[in-house]
Amino acid sequence: MRCCVLPTILIGCGLCCGCGDNADALSGRVAIEVTVRVGDQPVADGNLVLRPEPGVKCPLIKVPVTAGIGRLNAAAGPVPGSYKATYLPNGAGRNITEQLTETGRVKPTAAGGALQASPSGDQNVLLPKGAISVTVPDETPAKFVADFEAG
C-alpha cells in the first residue's frame, strides 16, 4: 500500500505546482527573417540555433536556413531579446548511423577505414568559429544578421 501512495503524491504535486505551464514564456513571439553569414559569405543550408540569454523567457529556437536566409513565423519564432547563436550546416557532425543509411553506401563487414569522415559529394563549407551574441528586435518580422567569424 505504501508504494502506491508516493506516485499519487508526486502526480498531485505536479498538477498543483503548474508543471509544464509555460504560457508566459510563449507570449510575445515574433516572426523573424535572419541573414546568416560566415566570413562575409552566406552560409550553406543548415540550422541556426538561438539559445536565450538569462532573463529572456523563451525556449531554444531552431531556425532552418536556406541560401543564407532563415525564416520563422510568429508562432514558432523567438521573443525579442538577447540570444547566443550557433550554426551547423546540413551534413556537418553526422554520425556513422546516418552515413550508413545514405543511398549508395555499403555497410562495412568489419571495423576499419571503410567509412569516410564525410559522404562523397559534400561541398567544402565555411564553418563558424563559435557562438555569437545576437539581438532579436521587437518588431515583426524581426530582421537581423548573424555574422559568424570563419573557423
C-alpha positions in Angstrom: 0.0 0.0 0.0 2.8 2.4 0.8 4.4 2.0 -2.7 1.2 3.4 -4.3 1.0 6.5 -2.1 4.2 8.1 -3.3 3.4 8.2 -7.0 0.0 9.6 -6.2 1.5 12.4 -4.1 4.1 13.2 -6.8 1.4 13.4 -9.5 -0.8 15.6 -7.3 2.2 18.0 -6.6 2.9 18.2 -10.3 -0.6 19.2 -11.1 -0.9 21.8 -8.3 2.5 23.4 -8.9 1.8 24.1 -12.6 4.5 21.9 -14.1 4.6 22.4 -17.8 2.7 25.7 -17.7 4.8 27.9 -20.0 2.2 30.3 -21.3 4.2 33.3 -20.0 7.3 32.0 -21.8 5.5 31.7 -25.1 3.7 35.1 -25.3 5.2 37.9 -27.4 6.8 35.8 -30.0 7.7 37.5 -33.3 8.2 36.3 -36.9 11.9 36.5 -37.9 14.0 36.9 -41.0 17.7 36.4 -40.3 20.6 36.6 -42.7 23.3 34.2 -41.6 26.9 34.7 -42.8 30.3 33.2 -42.1 33.3 35.4 -43.1 31.0 37.7 -45.0 29.7 34.8 -47.2 26.1 33.4 -47.0 26.1 30.1 -45.2 25.3 26.7 -46.7 21.9 25.2 -45.9 21.6 24.2 -42.2 20.2 25.3 -38.9 20.7 28.4 -36.7 20.1 27.7 -33.0 19.1 30.5 -30.7 19.7 29.9 -27.0 18.0 32.6 -24.8 20.3 34.6 -22.6 19.4 34.8 -18.9 16.3 36.8 -18.3 14.8 36.0 -21.7 11.8 33.7 -21.3 11.8 31.7 -24.5 12.6 28.1 -25.4 15.6 27.2 -27.6 14.7 28.2 -31.2 15.9 26.2 -34.2 15.8 28.2 -37.5 16.2 26.3 -40.8 18.4 28.3 -43.1 18.5 28.1 -46.9 20.9 30.0 -49.0 21.9 32.1 -46.0 18.4 33.2 -45.0 16.3 31.8 -42.2 12.6 32.5 -41.6 10.1 31.6 -38.9 6.5 32.7 -38.4 5.5 34.3 -35.1 4.0 31.0 -33.7 7.5 29.3 -34.0 9.7 32.4 -33.6 11.5 33.8 -30.6 10.5 36.5 -28.2 12.5 39.7 -28.6 15.8 39.8 -26.6 19.4 38.6 -26.5 20.4 35.1 -27.6 23.6 33.0 -28.1 23.5 31.8 -31.7 25.3 28.8 -33.1 25.2 27.5 -36.7 25.6 24.0 -38.1 25.5 23.3 -41.8 23.5 20.4 -43.1 25.7 17.2 -43.1 28.2 18.5 -40.6 28.6 16.4 -37.5 26.6 13.5 -38.8 27.1 10.2 -37.0 28.0 6.8 -38.6 24.5 5.5 -38.4 23.3 8.4 -40.6 26.1 7.8 -43.1 25.3 4.1 -43.3 21.7 4.8 -44.3 22.6 7.0 -47.2 21.8 5.8 -50.7 24.9 4.4 -52.3 26.6 3.5 -49.1 27.7 -0.1 -48.4 27.6 -1.2 -44.8 31.1 -2.4 -43.9 31.5 -6.0 -42.7 34.3 -5.2 -40.3 35.5 -2.2 -38.4 38.2 -0.2 -40.1 38.6 2.6 -42.6 35.5 1.7 -44.7 33.6 4.8 -43.6 34.6 8.3 -44.7 34.5 11.3 -42.4 32.0 12.9 -44.7 30.0 11.5 -47.5 31.3 11.8 -51.0 29.8 14.8 -52.9 29.8 17.1 -49.9 30.9 20.6 -50.7 33.5 22.4 -48.7 31.7 24.9 -46.5 32.9 27.5 -44.1 32.3 26.6 -40.5 31.8 29.2 -37.9 34.4 29.7 -35.2 31.9 29.5 -32.3 28.8 31.0 -30.8 27.9 34.7 -31.2 25.5 37.1 -29.4 22.5 38.3 -31.4 19.6 40.5 -30.5 16.1 39.8 -31.8 14.4 43.2 -32.2 10.9 43.9 -31.0 9.2 44.0 -34.4 7.6 41.6 -36.7 9.1 40.4 -38.8 12.2 40.9 -36.8 15.1 41.3 -39.2 18.6 40.8 -38.1 22.0 39.5 -39.2 24.1 36.7 -37.6 27.7 37.3 -38.7 30.0 34.4 -37.7 33.8 34.5 -37.8 35.2 31.8 -40.0 36.7 28.9 -38.1 
